[in-house]
Amino acid sequence: MKKNILEIYKTNIIHNLNLIKSHLDKDTKFCAVIKGNAYGTDLIQMANFLNEYVDFFAVSLAKDAILLRESGISKKILVLGSTPIEYMEDVLENKISVSVFSEEYLATVKELARKKNIKANIHIKYNTGLNRLGFKSKDEIINLAKQLKADENINIEGLYTHLARADEEDFEFNLMQLEKFDELVKELETLELRPEIVHAKNSSAAITQTDYEYDMIRAGGLIFGLVPNGENISSYDFRPTMSLKTHLAQIHCVEKGHSIGYGENYIAKRDMLIGVLPIGYADGYAKQLENRAHVLIDGEKYELVGSIAMDMCMVDLKDRSDFKIGKEVILLGNSEHESITVTDIAKMTNSIETEFVTNISSVIDRVYLD
């Protein structure tokens, strides 16, 4: 019996990388954000593949950063989130950069760096409007920069902010954030305290706005062809990079009037030929898709019927008695003239593209193809 697989297309990833880079100054560093298990593509495999194409990596979790180091990734790595104290020593010893967003958190980093006699690289995060992590006061950051200038155990390697609405057509709020951030950058420059790496834009902002590029941009979802619904980037030629595939595990008949799956939420309207697929919500195939989604078999769409269970779901085979056990079924991807996109799935689940792909379980085999 075949396995459930997520195919990843390297050629399309390189195309998307180059498309983003074509909008950047030649000296701008490229940081690949590979949080969420590299947007579902497998953290270690994707980092090893991207390593020759990017300058920097960023992850949300300290644990992921350590895994990258252990797998042989030697390029700079930034932890975007909060690093738990139990991981901090390993992070600093592995020369992983940490985000600093409060004086209390900075004190923890300083204490451990001094204890281990390590020069810790930090990126100070300025909260310009997203209102998650970050210092809210420009003056507080300036004072910290002055205090840390001669610190033997702290190097302010970077300064950054994060935009709240970069994927949307209306850029007014992001422009407010960038102008606020730029005031800080200019003051630090005047005081000769500007960090080496200043960064503010994600990939959407980098390709739609030419100003405020600074030293580096952070690109995540667009590397993987995950184009949000916002119209500002939908016209660019970003290519899909993943296909989720399963197979027919069983084929059987269900008589008219009988229910299919848990809860009797689908009643057969006719005598139906049903295919059972060995994939469900524990694998990341969202339960919200039941009785709404379609799958592709031999270039045609077939309707999902009945409830999506933890590890199974069912499809109406439309009396295709020629189908055999093991037949390939595509839940995400292309087949001949038909396609099912991540955006299609996001709309059906009232969610976003990145939620679906990052929820694809690690039990699904990742297969990298050219």
C-alpha positions in Angstrom: 0.0 0.0 0.0 1.3 3.5 -0.8 2.1 6.1 1.8 0.6 9.6 2.3 3.2 12.1 1.0 3.8 15.8 0.7 5.7 16.5 -2.5 7.9 19.6 -2.5 9.1 21.1 -5.8 12.6 22.5 -5.5 12.5 24.2 -8.9 9.5 26.3 -7.9 11.1 27.2 -4.6 14.2 28.5 -6.4 11.9 30.4 -8.8 10.1 32.1 -5.9 13.4 32.9 -4.2 14.7 34.6 -7.3 11.5 36.5 -7.8 11.8 38.0 -4.3 15.5 38.7 -4.8 14.8 40.5 -8.1 13.1 43.3 -6.1 16.0 43.8 -3.7 19.2 45.8 -3.8 22.1 43.5 -4.6 23.7 44.0 -1.2 20.5 43.3 0.8 20.8 40.2 2.9 18.1 37.5 2.5 16.8 35.9 5.7 14.7 32.7 5.1 12.1 32.4 7.8 11.5 28.7 8.3 9.2 28.6 11.3 6.3 26.2 11.5 8.5 23.2 10.4 9.5 25.4 7.4 5.9 26.0 6.5 5.2 22.3 6.6 8.1 21.3 4.3 10.3 19.8 7.1 12.7 22.1 8.9 16.0 20.2 8.4 15.5 19.2 4.8 14.4 22.7 3.8 17.3 24.4 5.6 19.8 22.2 3.9 18.2 22.9 0.6 18.0 26.7 1.1 21.5 27.0 2.7 23.3 27.9 -0.5 20.7 30.5 -1.6 20.2 32.6 1.6 22.3 34.6 4.1 20.4 34.0 7.3 17.8 31.8 8.8 15.0 32.7 11.3 12.8 30.4 13.4 10.3 31.0 16.1 11.6 28.3 18.5 14.9 28.0 20.2 14.6 24.3 20.0 14.4 24.5 16.2 17.5 26.8 16.1 19.5 24.2 18.0 18.3 21.4 15.7 19.6 23.4 12.8 23.0 23.7 14.3 23.0 20.0 15.2 22.2 19.2 11.6 25.2 21.1 10.3 23.7 24.5 9.4 26.5 27.1 10.1 24.9 30.2 8.8 23.5 32.8 11.2 20.2 31.9 12.9 17.8 34.3 14.6 15.2 33.1 17.1 12.2 35.4 16.6 10.3 34.3 19.6 11.0 34.1 23.3 13.8 31.6 24.2 12.9 29.6 27.4 15.6 29.7 30.1 16.3 26.0 29.8 17.4 26.5 26.1 19.3 29.7 26.6 22.7 28.2 27.3 22.6 25.9 24.3 21.4 28.8 22.1 24.3 31.1 23.2 26.9 28.3 23.0 25.8 27.6 19.5 26.2 31.2 18.5 22.5 31.6 17.7 21.1 35.2 17.8 18.2 35.9 20.1 15.5 38.5 19.9 15.4 40.9 22.9 12.1 42.6 23.7 12.2 43.7 27.3 14.8 44.7 29.9 13.9 41.7 32.1 14.5 39.3 29.2 17.8 41.1 28.4 18.9 40.7 32.0 18.5 36.9 31.6 20.6 36.9 28.4 23.3 39.0 30.0 23.5 36.9 33.1 23.9 33.6 31.2 26.4 35.2 28.7 28.6 36.4 31.5 28.3 33.1 33.4 29.5 31.2 30.2 31.9 34.0 29.2 30.1 34.2 25.8 29.5 37.2 23.5 25.7 36.9 22.9 24.3 38.3 19.6 21.0 40.0 20.1 18.4 41.6 17.9 16.4 44.3 19.6 12.7 44.2 18.6 10.9 47.5 18.4 7.1 47.3 18.7 5.9 49.8 16.2 2.3 48.8 16.0 1.8 45.0 15.8 1.6 44.9 19.6 3.1 41.5 20.2 6.7 41.3 21.4 9.0 44.3 21.5 10.0 47.5 23.3 7.4 50.2 22.8 9.7 53.1 23.7 12.2 54.5 21.3 14.1 56.2 24.1 14.3 52.9 26.0 16.1 51.3 23.1 18.5 54.2 22.7 19.4 54.1 26.3 20.0 50.3 26.1 22.2 50.8 23.1 24.3 53.3 25.0 24.6 51.0 28.0 25.5 48.0 25.9 28.0 49.7 23.6 31.0 48.6 25.8 29.4 45.4 27.2 31.8 42.5 27.0 29.1 39.9 26.7 26.4 41.5 24.6 26.7 42.5 20.9 23.7 44.3 19.4 23.9 42.5 16.1 20.4 43.6 14.9 17.4 45.9 15.3 14.0 45.0 13.8 10.3 45.4 13.7 7.4 43.5 12.3 4.7 44.8 10.1 1.0 44.2 10.9 -0.6 44.5 7.4 2.2 43.8 4.9 0.1 41.3 2.9 -2.7 43.8 2.3 -3.2 46.3 -0.5 -3.7 49.2 1.9 -0.1 50.0 3.1 -1.0 53.1 5.2 -0.6 51.4 8.6 2.6 49.7 7.6 4.0 53.0 6.4 3.2 54.5 9.8 5.2 51.6 11.4 8.1 52.0 9.0 8.3 55.8 9.5 8.3 55.2 13.3 11.0 52.6 13.0 13.1 54.8 10.7 13.1 57.6 13.3 14.8 55.2 15.7 17.3 54.0 13.1 18.3 57.6 12.2 18.8 58.5 15.8 21.0 55.5 16.4 23.0 56.4 13.3 23.5 59.9 14.6 24.8 58.5 17.9 27.0 56.0 16.0 25.0 53.2 17.7 23.3 51.7 14.6 23.5 47.9 14.7 25.1 45.9 11.8 21.8 44.4 10.6 18.6 46.5 10.5 15.5 44.7 9.1 11.8 45.5 9.0 10.2 44.0 5.9 8.8 40.6 5.2 8.7 39.3 1.6 5.4 40.8 0.7 6.5 44.3 1.8 9.9 43.8 0.1 8.4 43.3 -3.3 5.7 46.0 -3.1 7.5 48.8 -1.4 10.9 50.1 -2.4 11.7 52.2 0.6 13.0 51.1 4.0 14.8 48.0 2.8 17.8 48.5 5.2 20.3 45.6 5.5 18.1 42.5 5.3 14.6 41.3 4.5 12.8 38.3 6.1 11.0 36.1 3.7 8.8 33.2 4.7 5.5 32.2 3.1 6.3 33.6 -0.4 9.3 31.3 -0.7 6.8 28.4 -0.6 4.3 30.1 -3.0 1.9 30.9 -0.2 0.3 34.0 -1.6 -2.2 35.6 0.8 -5.6 36.7 -0.5 -4.5 40.4 -0.5 -4.4 41.8 -4.0 -1.1 43.6 -3.6 0.9 40.5 -4.5 -1.5 38.2 -6.3 -0.3 39.5 -9.7 3.2 38.2 -9.2 4.3 34.9 -10.6 4.8 33.0 -7.3 4.5 29.3 -8.0 3.0 26.6 -5.7 5.6 24.3 -4.2 3.6 21.5 -2.6 1.3 18.7 -3.4 -0.5 16.5 -0.8 -1.2 13.0 -2.0 -2.9 9.9 -0.7 -4.5 6.9 -2.3 -7.7 4.7 -2.4 -7.5 2.3 0.5 -10.8 0.7 -0.1 -13.7 0.9 -2.6 -17.2 -0.1 -1.6 -20.9 0.6 -2.4 -23.2 2.5 -0.1 -27.0 2.1 -0.7 -29.2 5.1 -1.1 -30.5 6.5 2.2 -27.6 5.1 4.2 -25.2 7.4 6.1 -21.5 7.7 5.5 -19.1 8.3 8.4 -19.5 9.5 11.9 -22.7 11.4 13.0 -24.8 10.6 10.0 -24.0 14.0 8.6 -24.1 12.7 5.0 -26.9 10.5 3.7 -26.4 8.8 0.3 -28.7 10.4 -2.3 -28.3 7.4 -4.6 -26.5 4.1 -4.6 -22.9 5.4 -4.4 -19.4 4.0 -5.0 -17.3 5.3 -2.1 -13.5 5.5 -1.9 -11.9 5.5 1.6 -8.8 7.6 1.9 -6.3 6.9 4.7 -5.9 10.5 5.8 -7.7 12.7 8.3 -7.5 15.6 10.7 -4.7 14.1 12.7 -2.6 14.3 9.5 -3.6 17.9 9.1 -6.4 17.5 6.7 -8.8 19.9 8.4 -12.2 18.6 9.6 -13.8 21.8 8.4 -13.3 20.4 4.8 -15.9 17.7 5.3 -18.8 17.7 2.8 -17.1 20.8 1.2 -13.8 19.9 -0.4 -12.9 18.0 -3.5 -10.0 15.8 -4.4 -8.4 15.1 -7.8 -8.1 11.7 -9.4 -6.9 11.4 -13.0 -7.4 15.1 -13.6 -11.1 15.2 -12.4 -12.6 16.5 -9.2 -14.4 14.2 -6.9 -16.4 15.3 -3.8 -15.6 14.5 -0.2 -18.6 13.0 1.5 -19.3 12.3 5.2 -17.2 13.2 8.2 -13.5 13.6 8.2 -12.2 11.3 10.9 -8.9 11.4 12.7 -7.2 9.2 10.1 -9.8 8.6 7.3 -12.2 10.4 5.0 -14.4 9.3 2.1 -14.9 10.4 -1.5 -17.7 9.9 -4.0 -16.2 8.1 -6.9 -19.1 8.8 -9.2 -19.5 5.2 -10.3 -16.0 4.9 -11.6 -15.8 1.1 -11.2 -12.5 1.1 -13.1 -10.6 2.6 -10.1 -8.4 0.2 -8.2 -7.1 0.1 -4.6 -3.9 2.2 -4.4 -5.0 4.7 -7.0 -3.4 8.1 -6.4 -5.6 10.9 -5.0 -4.5 14.5 -4.8 -5.8 16.6 -1.9 -3.6 19.7 -2.7 -2.0 20.3 -6.1 -2.5 19.9 -9.8 -3.7 17.1 -12.0 -3.9 17.7 -15.8 -6.2 20.8 -16.2 -7.6 20.8 -12.7 -6.0 22.1 -9.4 -6.7 22.5 -5.8 -4.8 25.4 -4.3 -3.9 26.2 -0.7 -6.0 29.3 -1.1 -9.0 27.1 -2.1 -8.5 25.2 1.1 -8.0 28.3 3.2 -11.3 29.8 2.0 -13.2 26.6 2.7 -11.8 26.5 6.3 -12.2 30.2 6.9 -8.5 30.4 7.6 -5.2 31.4 6.0 -2.9 29.5 3.7 -0.1 29.1 6.2 -2.3 27.5 8.8 -3.1 24.6 6.5 0.4 23.7 5.5 1.9 24.2 8.9 -0.7 21.8 10.3 0.4 18.9 7.9 1.6 16.3 10.3 5.2 15.2 10.5 4.0 11.6 10.0 3.3 12.5 6.3 6.5 11.7 4.4 8.1 14.8 2.7 9.5 14.0 -0.8 11.7 16.6 -2.5 11.5 16.7 -6.3 13.3 18.8 -8.9 
